[in-house]
Amino acid sequence: RLGGPWLLGLLARLLLWGSPGAWASYLRRSSSCMPIPQRMALCYDIGYSDMRIPNLLEHETMTEVIQQSSSWLPLLARECHPDARIFLCSLFAPICLDRLIFPCRSLCEAVKRSCAPVMACYGYPWPEILNCNKFPADHELCIAAVSMDENSSSRRMPRASCKDCELEEASTAREILESLCANDFAVKIRILRRNTTTTISDFDLDPSKVEVLKHGPLLRTEIPARLQQWLDIDATCAHNIMRGTQAGVFVVSGDVQSDKVVVNKAYAWQKRNRNLHQAVRRWKHHRCPEQAG
């Protein structure tokens, strides 16, 4: 079973390519085709059904492949790059064709730029086995990036922050007010999920539903654009806040760091969150400690 535009493009290029080199031909002859098992969550249902064993990372058994590939699932959950799964599966589960197809060096470099900083957050360096210099240049036969290049796209590739961003429990109105005081800005916003079909979910800010509680060093007029930038580049935070919903209203607060904003706290605006409603009502007349004197 074959599918996906990137795979169709690859097959089209194969029809125009000559015979494989001796080394690749040897590897192909020494390997065998096997169905990608459902237990291999990283690559199951990637768009093709069969893979070669040994793979391009020299894993010789399916048990080893499943075990080693599963360690990359948390990184995919961080949504660090839309092509991360394609890159990893081209190595862990190479497509079963007449020749071995490696990922392009540019694909490796793009994924590394976005995902290596996320791995570093948790103390893991980019592994030498994924050294991008080992992979072919783009003018050779290889698997290229599917998403637009970050330098030519108006939308920056997401950079998941090291700090996990989760919805906070609206404990007491006082604690919420203290949190709003401690941050540079605080706003009530509505977030919409743009799509659910790509590896990385895109989120939009509803500009008609922005209520500025505290603008801090920001101009009120620039807050919507800065928050949309936050939604674009911090996919992990937005994903965690949305929790699979298509739309939602939230009270978020955070800090201004050079050319971006960082959200530190997020509360869901729901009827049952009475403490949050009370805090927002009281905020208009609330004086933070540094203002009290």
C-alpha positions as a printed Julia matrix, in Angstrom:
293×3 Matrix{Float64}:
   0.0    0.0     0.0
   1.46   3.34   -1.01
   0.21   6.82   -0.35
   1.07  10.43    0.38
   2.28  13.15   -1.99
   5.88  12.89   -0.82
   5.93   9.18   -1.61
   4.39   9.66   -5.05
   7.04  12.27   -5.81
   9.73   9.87   -4.7
   8.44   7.11   -6.94
   8.32   9.5    -9.89
  11.98  10.33   -9.35
  12.85   6.64   -9.14
  11.56   6.07  -12.65
  14.13   8.55  -13.95
  17.08   7.18  -11.96
  19.73   4.77  -13.14
  20.92   1.55  -11.53
  21.88   1.65   -7.84
  25.48   1.8    -6.68
  27.35  -1.3    -5.6
  27.13  -0.59   -1.87
  23.4    0.16   -1.91
  22.83  -2.84   -4.14
  24.65  -5.07   -1.64
  22.58  -3.78    1.26
  19.4   -4.3    -0.72
  20.32  -7.91   -1.56
  21.24  -8.66    2.07
  17.94  -7.34    3.43
  14.38  -8.58    3.27
  10.96  -6.93    3.07
   8.62  -7.18    6.04
   5.26  -5.59    6.87
   5.45  -2.64    9.22
   3.78  -4.0    12.38
   1.08  -2.06   14.17
   3.23  -2.25   17.29
   5.71   0.08   15.56
   3.8    3.23   16.44
   6.44   5.55   14.98
   5.96   4.38   11.39
   2.8    2.31   11.22
   0.41   3.8     8.65
   3.1    6.22    7.43
   1.93   5.8     3.82
   3.49   2.48    2.8
   3.11  -0.99    4.28
   6.47  -2.79    3.88
   9.95  -1.98    5.18
  13.44  -3.43    4.88
  15.26  -5.34    7.61
  18.08  -4.64    8.43
  17.15  -0.98    8.26
  19.4    1.99    7.52
  20.37   2.21   11.2
  21.62  -1.41   11.11
  18.85  -2.81   13.31
  18.66  -6.47   12.36
  15.43  -7.64   14.02
  11.93  -6.23   14.19
  12.07  -6.41   17.98
  15.11  -4.15   17.98
  13.5   -1.77   15.5
  10.34  -1.43   17.6
  12.31  -0.95   20.81
  14.67   1.68   19.38
  12.02   3.58   17.4
   9.66   3.87   20.38
  12.22   6.04   22.17
  11.57   8.76   19.57
   7.82   8.97   20.18
   8.13  11.59   22.96
  10.03  13.86   20.56
   7.27  13.56   17.96
   4.76  14.42   20.67
   6.65  17.69   21.16
   5.8   18.55   17.53
   9.25  19.98   16.9
   9.13  19.67   13.09
   6.42  18.56   10.65
   8.85  16.3     8.75
  10.38  14.61   11.81
   8.33  11.44   11.36
   9.19  11.13    7.67
  12.87  11.61    8.43
  12.95   9.05   11.24
  10.88   6.47    9.37
  13.08   6.73    6.28
  15.81   5.32    8.55
  13.92   3.05   10.94
  11.53   1.66    8.32
  13.03   2.25    4.84
  10.5    1.73    2.08
  10.82  -1.59    0.3
  11.83  -0.6    -3.26
  14.46  -1.86   -5.69
  17.04   0.42   -4.1
  17.67   1.89   -0.67
  16.57   5.49   -0.38
  18.19   7.68    2.28
  16.84  10.98    3.59
  18.35  14.08    1.98
  20.94  15.96    3.97
  18.74  19.06    3.88
  15.84  17.12    5.43
  18.09  15.94    8.24
  19.41  19.46    8.82
  15.91  20.99    8.88
  14.67  18.43   11.42
  17.83  18.8    13.49
  17.52  22.6    13.63
  14.05  22.33   15.15
  14.32  19.15   17.19
  17.86  19.16   18.58
  17.14  22.15   20.89
  14.11  20.31   22.27
  16.21  17.2    22.92
  18.83  19.37   24.63
  16.15  20.6    27.04
  16.06  17.09   28.46
  19.79  16.44   28.34
  19.92  14.43   25.1
  22.36  15.48   22.35
  21.61  14.91   18.66
  22.99  11.35   18.16
  26.02  10.76   15.98
  24.13   8.02   14.15
  21.97  10.83   12.72
  24.91  12.97   11.65
  23.49  14.88    8.69
  26.8   14.78    6.8
  26.25  11.05    6.3
  23.23  11.63    4.07
  23.22  12.49    0.36
  23.02  16.01   -1.0
  19.76  17.16   -2.53
  20.87  16.67   -6.13
  21.19  12.93   -5.46
  18.31  10.49   -5.09
  16.96  10.94   -1.57
  13.85  11.79    0.42
  13.41  15.54    0.57
  11.43  17.7     2.97
   7.67  17.81    2.51
   6.98  21.07    4.34
   8.11  24.42    3.01
  11.63  25.51    3.87
  11.66  27.69    6.95
  13.69  30.37    5.15
  11.18  30.73    2.32
   8.01  30.34    4.34
   6.29  33.22    6.07
   5.55  30.87    8.95
   8.45  29.89   11.2
   8.9   26.27   12.11
   7.69  25.6    15.65
  10.27  25.6    18.4
   8.86  23.79   21.4
   9.91  25.46   24.63
  11.87  23.61   27.29
   9.31  24.53   29.89
   6.14  22.47   29.69
   3.05  24.6    29.32
  -0.15  23.13   30.73
  -3.54  24.45   31.76
  -3.5   25.61   35.35
  -6.19  24.81   37.86
  -8.02  27.99   38.87
  -7.21  27.54   42.56
  -8.23  30.73   44.35
  -8.95  34.19   43.0
  -6.14  35.58   45.14
  -3.54  33.21   43.72
  -4.65  34.03   40.18
  -4.37  37.75   40.87
  -0.87  37.23   42.28
   0.04  35.33   39.13
  -1.25  38.12   36.9
   0.77  40.63   38.88
   3.93  38.56   38.55
   3.78  38.42   34.74
   4.45  41.11   32.14
   1.11  40.74   30.38
  -2.27  39.06   30.81
  -5.03  38.62   28.22
  -8.26  36.77   27.67
  -8.22  35.22   24.2
 -10.02  32.74   21.96
  -7.88  30.15   20.13
  -9.01  28.19   17.08
  -7.45  25.0    15.72
  -6.8   25.61   12.02
  -6.43  21.96   10.98
  -6.07  18.43   12.27
  -4.55  16.73    9.23
  -0.88  17.68    9.4
   1.79  16.47   11.79
   1.8   19.83   13.52
  -1.49  21.47   14.39
  -1.85  25.1    13.42
  -3.62  27.52   15.72
  -5.18  30.91   15.08
  -5.96  33.72   17.46
  -9.46  35.16   17.05
  -8.61  38.9    16.82
 -12.19  39.88   17.67
 -11.95  38.05   21.01
  -8.89  39.63   22.61
  -9.43  41.3    25.97
  -6.27  42.9    27.34
  -6.11  42.7    31.12
  -2.5   43.85   31.42
  -0.26  44.94   28.54
   2.96  45.67   30.48
   5.8   46.7    28.13
   3.7   45.86   25.06
   1.47  48.23   23.16
  -2.15  47.14   23.25
  -2.28  47.24   19.46
   0.65  44.84   19.04
  -0.59  42.19   21.45
  -2.72  40.2    18.91
   0.22  39.89   16.49
   2.63  38.89   19.26
   0.23  36.26   20.55
  -0.27  34.85   17.05
   3.51  34.61   16.78
   3.51  32.68   20.05
   0.89  30.27   18.67
   2.98  29.78   15.54
   6.33  29.07   17.15
   5.4   27.32   20.38
   3.26  24.47   19.08
   3.81  22.35   22.17
   2.39  24.94   24.53
  -0.64  25.64   22.33
  -1.24  21.93   21.82
  -1.19  21.24   25.56
  -3.51  24.13   26.32
  -6.07  23.11   23.67
  -6.15  19.46   24.82
  -7.62  18.23   21.56
 -10.42  20.79   21.35
 -11.21  22.78   18.19
 -11.72  26.13   19.93
 -11.5   27.58   23.4
 -11.31  30.75   25.47
  -8.38  31.15   27.83
  -6.8   33.63   30.18
  -3.04  33.57   29.54
  -0.22  35.52   31.14
   3.49  35.59   30.51
   6.68  37.5    29.92
   8.11  39.54   27.07
  11.52  38.25   25.96
  13.23  40.35   23.28
  11.27  39.68   20.07
   8.76  37.17   21.43
   6.3   36.54   24.22
   6.41  33.47   26.44
   3.25  32.2    28.1
   3.79  31.06   31.69
   0.2   30.51   32.87
  -2.99  29.53   31.08
  -6.48  29.06   32.5
  -9.53  27.73   30.65
 -12.41  30.22   30.68
 -15.27  27.95   31.72
 -18.37  28.43   33.85
 -17.13  26.06   36.51
 -13.95  28.12   36.98
 -15.6   30.57   39.36
 -12.3   31.6    40.91
 -11.02  32.64   37.5
 -14.17  34.66   36.76
 -13.9   36.35   40.13
 -10.22  37.18   39.63
 -10.85  38.77   36.23
 -13.72  40.87   37.64
 -11.53  42.03   40.53
  -8.52  42.72   38.32
  -9.8   46.09   37.09
  -9.6   47.44   40.65
  -6.75  45.31   41.89
  -3.46  46.9    42.88
  -0.37  44.72   42.62
   2.13  44.86   45.53
   4.6   47.06   43.64
   1.74  49.49   42.88
   0.35  49.56   46.39
   3.05  51.82   47.75
